[in-house]
Amino acid sequence: MQGRYASAKQMKRAARQTRKLKTYLGRLTRDIQRKATSIDGALATLLERSQRLLKQQRKDKNKLYSIHEPDVRCIAKGKIHKRYEFGSKASFITTSKDNWVVSAQSLDNPYDGHTLGSALKHVTELTGITPQDAYCDMGYRGHGLKGDTKIHLVGKIPKTATKSLRKWMKRRAAVEPIIGHLKSDYRLNRNHLNGQAGDRANVVLAAAAYNMAKLLAWFYCAKSLRQKIEAFICRFSFNRNNQCEFFA
């Protein structure tokens, strides 16, 4: 009922239900502590988290949002239909031309600008190439990054921008549907693996599956194109036995 009252903006009733739930949890926790002969292992972990849940206040940092996943964070989205999301952030870097995912990292809940340096370093470690230019949205303002990579923040394109720069700044939006496909097609939207290690594995596996599907599609197109070329050549290249000659 607490969630229903809060959704209906009936905050006094929602607060009353919250107090009732905390009372139930406190009574149950104290009852277990009195009657349990030994508290260790999973039971000790649950009791510790229940105490943490009872003591935390609204403005505390690193609050507990989930009993089975204590590392879940509240991420402010700033959207009308979805003000907050609960989980962890993920960082992706894609190539500007062909949309290959060249970096995928699972993060806690840092400011986006503070993740740019580690993401670019990750690209260099994986590919052996240092990107010359990086095109980011305005969420990366204040990154303070100094290095060989030139950072372009894509907001309002300046009038003095060259034709090439305008082209690549407009290409930054191509990463948005890639993230959408990673969420909907490759199970990035909801993680079923446990802990922070599970978060990291889920992000890396989703990016690997996306690249693999892209590579298989390229192989299929190449095979289809080869068959069409062979069929075209077959129309004009016959030997004396009326057999088509194929070329490897």
C-alpha positions in Angstrom: 0.0 0.0 0.0 2.9 2.4 0.6 3.8 2.4 -3.0 0.2 3.0 -4.1 -0.2 5.9 -1.7 3.1 7.4 -2.9 2.1 7.0 -6.5 -1.2 8.8 -5.8 0.7 11.6 -4.0 -1.0 10.8 -0.7 2.2 11.3 1.3 0.8 11.3 4.8 -0.8 7.9 4.2 2.4 6.7 2.5 4.5 7.8 5.5 2.1 6.0 7.9 2.6 2.8 5.9 6.4 3.3 5.9 6.4 3.6 9.7 4.3 0.5 10.0 6.7 -1.5 7.8 9.7 -0.3 9.8 7.9 -1.3 13.0 7.3 -4.8 11.6 11.0 -5.1 10.5 12.3 -3.8 13.9 10.2 -6.3 15.9 11.2 -9.2 13.7 14.9 -8.3 13.9 14.8 -8.0 17.7 12.9 -11.3 18.0 15.4 -13.1 15.9 18.3 -11.7 17.9 16.7 -12.8 21.2 15.8 -16.3 20.1 18.6 -17.3 17.7 21.1 -19.6 19.3 23.9 -18.7 16.9 24.0 -15.8 14.4 26.5 -16.3 11.6 26.8 -16.5 7.8 23.8 -15.5 5.8 21.6 -14.7 8.9 24.2 -12.3 10.2 24.4 -10.6 6.8 20.6 -10.2 6.7 20.5 -8.8 10.2 23.2 -6.3 9.5 21.4 -5.1 6.4 18.1 -4.8 8.3 19.8 -2.7 10.9 21.2 -0.5 8.2 17.8 -0.2 6.6 16.2 0.9 9.9 18.8 3.5 10.7 19.2 5.2 7.3 17.7 8.6 6.7 16.5 10.2 3.6 19.5 12.4 3.0 22.1 9.8 3.8 24.6 8.8 1.2 25.0 5.2 -0.1 21.6 4.1 1.1 20.5 0.5 1.0 17.8 0.0 -1.7 17.9 -3.7 -2.1 18.4 -6.5 0.5 19.8 -9.1 -2.0 21.8 -6.4 -4.0 23.3 -3.9 -1.5 25.4 -2.3 -4.3 22.3 -0.9 -6.1 22.4 2.9 -6.5 19.7 5.4 -7.2 20.4 7.1 -10.5 18.6 10.4 -11.2 17.4 10.4 -14.8 15.7 13.8 -14.9 12.9 12.5 -17.2 9.2 13.2 -16.5 8.1 9.6 -17.0 11.1 8.1 -15.2 12.7 10.4 -12.6 15.0 7.7 -11.1 16.4 4.3 -12.0 17.9 1.8 -9.6 21.0 -0.1 -10.6 24.5 0.8 -11.7 25.9 2.9 -14.5 27.7 1.5 -17.6 30.1 3.3 -19.9 30.3 2.5 -23.6 32.6 3.9 -26.3 31.8 3.2 -30.0 33.6 4.0 -33.2 32.2 7.0 -35.0 32.1 5.4 -38.4 31.1 1.8 -38.1 29.6 1.7 -34.6 31.7 -1.1 -33.1 31.7 -1.2 -29.3 35.4 -0.8 -28.3 35.0 -0.2 -24.6 32.4 -1.5 -22.1 32.7 -0.9 -18.3 30.4 -1.3 -15.4 30.6 1.6 -12.9 29.0 2.5 -9.5 27.3 5.9 -9.8 30.0 8.4 -10.5 29.7 11.7 -12.3 29.9 11.0 -16.1 32.8 13.4 -16.6 35.0 11.6 -14.1 34.6 8.3 -16.1 35.9 9.7 -19.4 39.6 9.2 -18.7 39.4 5.6 -17.6 37.1 4.8 -20.6 39.6 6.3 -23.1 42.4 4.4 -21.3 40.4 1.2 -21.6 40.1 1.8 -25.4 43.8 2.2 -25.7 44.5 -1.0 -23.7 42.1 -3.1 -25.8 42.9 -1.8 -29.3 46.4 -0.4 -28.9 45.2 2.9 -30.5 44.7 6.2 -28.7 41.6 8.0 -30.1 42.4 11.4 -31.7 38.9 12.8 -31.1 36.1 11.9 -28.7 32.5 13.2 -29.2 30.5 13.3 -26.0 27.2 14.7 -24.8 26.8 17.6 -22.4 26.8 15.2 -19.5 30.6 15.1 -19.7 31.0 18.9 -19.0 33.8 19.5 -16.5 35.7 16.4 -17.3 39.0 18.2 -16.8 40.7 15.6 -19.1 44.2 16.4 -20.5 45.9 14.2 -22.9 46.3 13.2 -26.6 42.6 12.9 -27.2 40.7 16.0 -28.1 37.3 16.1 -26.4 34.3 17.6 -28.3 31.1 18.3 -26.3 28.2 18.0 -28.6 25.5 20.5 -27.6 24.9 23.4 -29.9 27.2 23.1 -32.9 29.2 26.3 -33.2 28.9 28.4 -36.4 32.7 28.3 -36.9 32.7 24.5 -37.0 34.1 23.0 -40.2 32.0 20.7 -42.4 34.0 17.6 -41.2 33.5 18.6 -37.5 29.8 19.1 -38.0 29.5 15.7 -39.6 31.2 13.9 -36.7 29.4 15.9 -34.0 26.1 14.9 -35.6 27.3 11.3 -35.6 27.5 11.3 -31.8 23.8 10.5 -31.6 24.4 7.2 -33.2 25.4 5.7 -29.8 21.9 6.1 -28.5 20.2 3.4 -30.6 23.2 1.2 -29.8 22.5 1.5 -26.1 18.9 0.8 -26.8 19.7 -2.4 -28.7 22.1 -3.5 -25.9 19.2 -3.0 -23.4 16.5 -4.7 -25.4 18.3 -7.3 -27.5 21.2 -8.3 -25.3 19.7 -8.2 -21.8 21.5 -5.2 -20.5 18.2 -3.7 -19.3 18.0 -6.1 -16.4 20.9 -8.0 -14.9 20.3 -11.5 -13.5 23.9 -12.0 -12.3 24.8 -11.4 -8.6 27.0 -8.7 -7.2 29.4 -6.2 -8.8 31.2 -9.0 -10.6 27.9 -10.0 -12.2 27.4 -6.3 -13.2 30.8 -6.3 -14.9 30.2 -9.6 -16.6 26.8 -8.6 -17.9 28.1 -5.4 -19.5 31.0 -7.1 -21.2 28.9 -10.0 -22.4 26.3 -7.7 -23.8 28.9 -5.7 -25.7 30.6 -8.8 -27.0 27.3 -10.2 -28.2 26.5 -7.0 -30.0 29.9 -7.0 -31.8 29.5 -10.7 -32.6 26.1 -10.2 -34.1 27.4 -7.3 -36.2 30.3 -9.4 -37.4 28.0 -12.3 -38.3 25.8 -9.9 -40.2 28.8 -8.7 -42.1 29.8 -12.3 -43.0 26.3 -13.1 -44.2 26.2 -10.0 -46.4 29.7 -10.8 -47.8 28.5 -14.4 -48.6 25.3 -13.2 -50.1 27.2 -10.6 -52.2 29.6 -13.3 -53.4 26.7 -15.6 -54.4 25.2 -12.7 -56.4 28.4 -12.0 -58.1 28.9 -15.7 -59.0 25.3 -15.9 -60.3 25.9 -12.8 -62.4 29.2 -14.2 -63.8 27.4 -17.5 -64.4 25.1 -15.9 -66.9 28.0 -14.9 -69.1 30.6 -17.6 -68.4 29.8 -21.1 -69.7 32.2 -23.7 -70.8 31.6 -26.1 -73.7 29.5 -28.5 -71.4 27.2 -25.6 -70.5 28.5 -25.7 -66.9 29.0 -22.6 -65.0 32.5 -21.7 -63.9 32.9 -20.3 -60.4 35.9 -18.4 -59.2 37.3 -18.6 -55.7 
